[in-house]
Amino acid sequence: MTQSDIKQNFSHMNAMQQQAVFSTEGPLLILAGAGSGKTTVLVNRIAYILQSGLCNPWNILAITFTNKAAGELKERICNAVPEGGADIWAATFHSTCARILRRYGDRLGYSSHFTVYSTDDQKKLCKDVVKQLHIDEKTLPVKSILSEISKAKDQMMTPKEMLQKAEFDSRKASIAKVYEVYQARLKTADAMDFDDLLCKTVELFEQCPEILGFYQNQFKYIMVDEYQDTNRVQYRFVSMLAEKYGNICVVGDDDQSIYKFRGATIENILSFENTFKGAKIIRLEQNYRSTQNILNAANAVISNNTVRKGKTLWTQNPQGEKIELHTASDEREEARFIAKTIMDGVSDGRKYSDFAVLYRTNAQSNAVEQALSRSGIPHRIIGGHRFYDREEIRDMIAYLQVINNPHDDVRLSRIINVPKRGIGQRTVEVAADIAAGLGESIYSVIKEADGYPQLSRAAAKLKGFVTLIDGLLEAEQSEDYSLAELYNLILEHTEYENYLRTEKENADVRIENIEELASNIIKFEEDYGEEADLSAFLEEISLMTDIDNYDAGADTCVMMTLHSAKGLEFPVVFITGMEDGLFPSIVSMMNPDEINEERRLAYVGITRAKQKLYLTKTRSRMLFGSTSYNKESRFVSEIPDSLLEKTGDENKRAAFSSGFAQGTASGVNIGAAGKFNSYQKPAVRSGVTYNVGDTVLHKLFGKGLVMSASKMGNDTLLEIAFEKAGTKKLMANFCKMEKL
């Protein structure tokens, strides 16, 4: 087949898509607008490379951000290239790195059975370290510590470097000490967290040039999806791999960069042509998803961002309906409007699954969920209680993890007395202290419990648990049992079902869940065949996100945050809470970079809609226990009136606005009882300011400690760790609080 014949296979694509497919050599940046068919381009580009004989399938690495996207990409590649398509490396960053580390992690001191810690596991380990170092968790919350550790790993910063950088900052110095012990404990447990998967792979490449050379030779063509969401370590990883051939193609949209809070840096995509010399840029601007009215609104909003590559989405789809801007009196009426609109739509022939309700914060979901439930509308919250987060599932996974890696202290601590074996928490703490002192795992210590006087009283019970685990270990290593059979052995020898029946509420539901896990294991074995071992199964579920479980075929309305909605599309979309202070959030309103990211988030939300978009706002809203009035979101104001159809309480709102201009910005607060309590901005008392370390008493949240104070215009943004309510961010002039 001639080259022109091969190219004829791609004649169904538009001109810019074809250009992206045929540009195979050298660095390439594909700026793919929302709904422009970027996955189609990736699949066809890989097909073209293989059909042209430029390399073997295993010489291609395609990196995505979710397992769901990787699975879809691989399936479509296999359909397009039946012979050899399955040999392509199509996976997420984390699973790609895990695969490399399973093979060569021993060079860094890890076994091939290392454990990947989930977010909950990280929190448990960090809590243990904080306790070990006698740090007050109220003044230094675990969530804040883990966030700082993640940022340090993103910058490839070691605990020692973090401590040096802290200088005289005692808070950062304490975090650096936690970081050091946290990493040591991970290493002892033969475990890594998500950030380690990336950092350790880069570390492996730096320390072992021959391994880097092996993968540089293997991957002649590298493709990265969602490049705008990459962080520094991910950039380092792909740039190292691409050094030999230089054939790196990244696909992304700087207008959809919304994960700065996770460490993503938009600079990676903005500076691509400077980083990779001779890079070619191709813009995909034709949208196949939305109506032109929806795209015009998205273009109008995002054009207000200054730092961007620039592109204008267009479509051959119809002009479509106007965007409906609905004003409700409060969040309950807003929710009732959404429920009624969905019911009317279903009556007119739509499916429940045609509708998605998007919001800036999870706290907004409550009123909507109640309204949908009262209306009998089937719905699912993405970001709710995941299957693998359920107590009984986490117990069974912990057993599997300990069989895979007995030195996993976090999982072992979870199940050592589940079901009850008379091994108390104090015994576990003593064993953990001994293990920490010896630099060993808890399992190593309890195996020799007789040798430690502190454990002598519990030695028999500990030995019983060790015998159970050793027996299951032997079964797993014998290869006489399938993964499903091993799971059944755990249930049988722990008598876990009986434990649920006698100790737990809703036992029948919990037993159904552990049976569902058995089904998942069987499906996994069917899908992976000979490669379906315990490590592979545990790795797959540890890297799974809630979106990976999203079932587009289920006829239910979907509720989720705007961040979670990225990559999805729906015929009808509601974006709720279009009010300044909520969206954009009050924390972002004084920072131009933060506002730009919030605007990109609005752009993402708008472009999820295919046929109809509703934007909703309220005159008053109760959130976090207080009711306030906010101005219309600036993102709504950026949409031309010609694209909007205004419904609801708009006239009342205008009257309200004239009487209470600027809402909370002018000091109007609406009490929980619905009355207006107009109070003056507190005068700054001479010599009284909020400083880091101050103890305060808040009317709603109680006693707390000021963690940070940042000047914002004529006000100060305070980050306060409350004893019972957790960490909150409050504006000093408007929080009802006294200094103790």
C-alpha angles and dihedrals in degrees: 000000000000123000091251090052090051091049089051087066088069098048091112090072126085121257097262093045090052090049089054092048095050096044097089105148127075131000115331130185114197109195098203116189121213111290093006095128100257094158089051089053093049093049094046093045090056091046091051093050091052096042089051090054093236093141146339120276092253089058090070124085117190115184124196133173102239135039088234092058091045091051093049091047093051092046092051092046091052090050091049095042108027093178112065099350091118090060094065116106101239110163146115122279090254097048092045090053092044090054091053093046093049086060102039106015090110087076087067095041100266128122123231087252096060116150125240110219119221123219090266091050090051091052092050093050092045091050089053091050093048089051091047091053092046093239118158106243091203091064095037110031119206091234091058092046093051090047091055092045090051091051090050091052090047087060092043088243118160123219089253092053090046090053092050091049091050091065105164097353102112093192093055090042090055091049090050090054091049089048091054095050091040091057092045091051091049090052092049089051091049087238141131133196123224094270091051092059089066099034095047092049091053089045089051091052092049095048097040110041091176091062091048088049090052093056093040088057092045099050107060092160123036124187125185122192123205090019092170088070097056122114131211096275093049090050090050091049097053095039090054091050093048096050096098104047101016091214098137119149118187124189121199150118120238087201089065098050100127106144104084089126088063093051098266113151120207088202089079091069097032092055098037096116091049093049096044106041118222092020119166121220123209122182121211105199104154108102120208097183114058141044118258092251091058091047092048089055092048092048091049093052098044093046087074090069112094104197105064141108091242131229138159121226118222135171144195088221118110122281088252133194123320119261109263114227107196123191117200129186093238143345093278093056089044089055093047090052090053092048093048092048091052092048091049090048093052090048087055092054105273123130123240088241090063089075130078127179114205128190139175097234133026090235089072092063096075099076092042093048091051092050093049091048092050090050092050092242111156108232142166129207113218106212093035126115106327120214092241091051094063115113097239093046092049089051093054093043088051089056090050091047093051091049088051093044117009091188092068097115096185095055093039091053089052096057105027089099100025109128092027114269099166092261105137129210090249091058091052091049092051091049090048091051091051090047092049090051092051095040090238136118125267089245091058090052099046091048086066096035091138089065095060117072091204089062100039095104092053096036096105094051092045090050089052091055092046090051090053093050093043090052092051090045090054091050092051094047094045091068088216091115131062118228091258091050091050089052090052090050089057092051091047099047096041094043085220096162091055088049090055092049095050102034110029139063119236088025094166092056092046091050089050087054095053088047088052088053088055088054091050090052092050091049089049091053090049092050098045102034112185092004092060100109128146095260092053093050094049091047093052095052094042091057094044120114130200091254089058087065094049108125108206090186096063112100097231133116111251127225122190145137119274089249092056092050095065111120094020131099135199135184091234125029132184118197107194133199098032092177134122108254091034101045106034089030119236091243092059098045096087095046119074093203091051092048089052090054092047089051090052087052090054089050090052091050095049093049093054088076119090104181112358133025127192122192114193132193136167137222090225131011134191112214131156091004099304132086122223143166119235133187121252111280114269087229090065090049089055091062112088113249089234089070095050135082109196119211139164128030097356097128093049089048092056091053091046092050093053091054097042104028117193095006115226089001087076094043103266113146124178113213123226090259090061097252124129113249106187110195132172123247104266113258114240106249117225110270095000116119135143114253134178108277097029117137114226139181117221121198093229107022099039127213120004148157124241107240099176139359120201123185112236116179107296092344140060127236109220126198106204129185106214120200095232107013099050125226117339134179113222136172109241097222095054107036115098097230141131129211114240 
